[in-house]
């Protein structure tokens, strides 16, 4: 899979909004649980970007897409749920 986005990551808040559209997770705490269960992959956030979110890490879009595909969602459904400007 190729992600056509320069950042390749989403904040925990953005990830929660995507997963909410599929009725999987509704809060950032739910996303953190998915990360702890190794269902989503997170990376440390660069120090200069930490002011945009209350959490010091980001979720890899590729892990989110893979997770949703494993749950049986189609690429079209996933594309519709991702923030604007992100293509899979």
Buried (B, 14 or more C-beta within 10 A) or exposed (E): EEBEBEEEBBBBBBBBBBBBBBEBBEEBEBBBEBBEEEBBBBEEBEEEEEEEBEBEBBBBBBBBBBBBBEEEBEEEEBEEBBEEEBEB
